[in-house]
Amino acid sequence: MLIRDVRQEDGPAIAAIIMPTIAEGATYTLDRDLSEADALSYWLGADKETFVLEDNGDVIGTFYIRANQAGGGRHVCNCGYMTRGDAGGRGAGRFMCEQSMIIARARGFRAMQFNFVVSTNEGAVRLWQRLGFAVVGRLPGAFDHPRHGFVDALVMFRDL
């Protein structure tokens, strides 16, 4: 697997990854009916540095890194990750997170924070904890899950 910067021609591959996740509405706080143009605008926004994960030349995942806050909080980064539906079980999420930590350190970030991890996304919660993230906050009933109703969101943090 290989992480690389986004290229202009990656738009369709990124859309194919992010649109099903957004439409499912189970893990991201984005409108489920977000248009493809608006979804790509969000994911590739100027406030983010976006990457793709290739496996044998095939884009199977994408993530971004951005400063979590401005000013005195800009030394903490925030990231978002999505993988293609058929990429599950191949270590793509773990690889992207590990690589994002390396990139974040190289960019001068001192810590990484996930602001809103949906508690029912148990696989992600376990993965982040295995990678050294601690739950530092719980937002009771903060996420309206399409199947489970109102569930908690977690704030997760780790030093880099």
C-alpha positions in Angstrom: 0.0 0.0 0.0 1.1 3.5 -0.8 0.0 6.9 0.5 0.3 9.8 -2.0 -1.0 13.4 -2.4 -4.3 13.8 -4.2 -4.2 14.5 -7.9 -6.8 16.3 -10.0 -7.8 13.1 -11.7 -8.6 11.4 -8.3 -11.9 13.1 -7.9 -14.0 10.2 -9.2 -12.2 7.6 -7.1 -12.5 9.8 -4.0 -16.2 10.3 -4.7 -16.7 6.6 -5.0 -15.3 6.2 -1.5 -16.9 9.1 0.3 -20.4 9.2 -1.2 -21.6 5.8 0.1 -20.2 6.6 3.6 -21.9 10.0 3.7 -25.2 8.6 2.3 -25.2 5.8 5.0 -25.0 8.5 7.6 -23.6 6.2 10.3 -20.2 7.7 11.0 -19.8 11.3 9.7 -21.8 14.4 10.7 -22.4 15.3 7.1 -25.8 15.7 5.5 -26.8 12.3 4.0 -28.1 13.9 0.8 -24.9 16.0 0.3 -24.2 16.4 -3.5 -21.1 14.8 -4.9 -19.7 18.3 -5.8 -20.3 19.5 -2.2 -18.9 16.3 -0.7 -15.7 16.7 -2.8 -15.5 20.4 -1.9 -15.6 19.5 1.8 -13.1 16.6 1.6 -10.7 18.5 -0.6 -11.2 21.9 1.0 -8.4 24.4 1.3 -8.3 23.9 5.0 -7.1 20.3 4.6 -4.2 18.4 3.1 -5.8 15.4 1.5 -4.2 12.1 0.5 -5.2 8.8 -1.1 -4.3 5.2 -0.3 -3.4 3.1 -3.3 -3.1 -0.7 -3.4 -1.6 -2.0 -6.6 -2.4 1.4 -8.3 -6.1 1.2 -7.2 -7.4 4.0 -4.9 -9.0 2.2 -1.9 -8.9 5.0 0.8 -8.5 8.6 1.5 -7.8 10.9 4.4 -7.1 14.4 5.3 -5.1 16.3 7.9 -5.9 19.8 9.1 -5.3 22.0 12.1 -8.0 21.2 14.7 -8.1 24.9 15.8 -6.5 28.2 14.9 -4.0 30.2 17.0 -2.9 28.6 20.2 -4.6 25.3 19.2 -3.0 24.9 15.8 -0.4 22.4 17.1 -3.1 19.8 17.4 -4.3 18.2 14.1 -7.6 16.6 13.2 -8.0 13.9 10.5 -10.8 12.1 8.7 -10.5 8.7 7.1 -12.7 6.7 4.7 -12.1 3.5 2.8 -13.8 1.9 -0.1 -16.4 -0.7 0.9 -14.4 -3.6 -0.4 -11.2 -2.5 1.3 -12.3 -3.7 4.7 -10.1 -6.2 6.5 -7.0 -5.3 4.6 -5.5 -3.0 7.2 -6.3 0.2 5.2 -7.6 2.2 8.1 -4.7 1.3 10.3 -2.2 2.1 7.6 -3.7 5.4 6.8 -3.8 6.4 10.5 -0.2 5.3 11.0 0.9 7.3 8.0 -1.1 10.3 8.9 0.7 10.4 12.3 4.0 10.4 10.5 2.9 13.2 8.1 1.4 15.2 11.0 4.7 15.0 13.0 6.6 16.1 9.8 4.1 19.1 9.5 4.9 20.1 13.1 1.8 18.9 14.8 2.3 17.8 18.4 -0.9 15.9 18.9 -3.9 14.4 17.0 -7.5 14.7 18.1 -10.7 13.1 16.7 -13.5 15.4 17.6 -16.5 13.2 17.0 -16.1 9.5 16.8 -19.6 7.9 16.8 -19.6 5.4 19.6 -21.4 2.7 17.5 -18.5 2.7 15.1 -16.9 0.1 17.3 -14.2 -1.0 14.8 -12.9 2.5 14.5 -13.0 3.1 18.3 -11.0 -0.2 18.9 -8.5 0.7 16.1 -7.9 4.2 17.4 -7.4 2.8 21.0 -4.9 0.2 19.7 -3.0 3.1 18.0 -2.7 4.9 21.3 -5.8 7.2 21.3 -7.6 7.8 24.6 -11.2 8.7 25.0 -11.0 12.1 26.6 -14.6 13.1 26.3 -18.1 11.7 25.7 -20.9 13.7 24.2 -24.1 11.9 25.4 -26.7 11.4 22.6 -24.8 13.8 20.3 -25.2 11.8 17.1 -28.5 10.8 15.5 -27.7 7.5 14.0 -29.9 6.2 11.2 -30.5 2.8 12.8 -29.7 3.2 16.5 -31.2 6.7 17.2 -29.3 9.1 19.5 -25.9 7.7 20.4 -22.8 9.1 22.1 -19.9 10.7 20.3 -16.4 10.3 21.6 -13.5 12.8 21.6 -10.3 10.9 21.2 -6.7 12.2 21.6 -3.1 11.2 21.5 0.3 12.9 21.7 2.5 12.6 18.6 
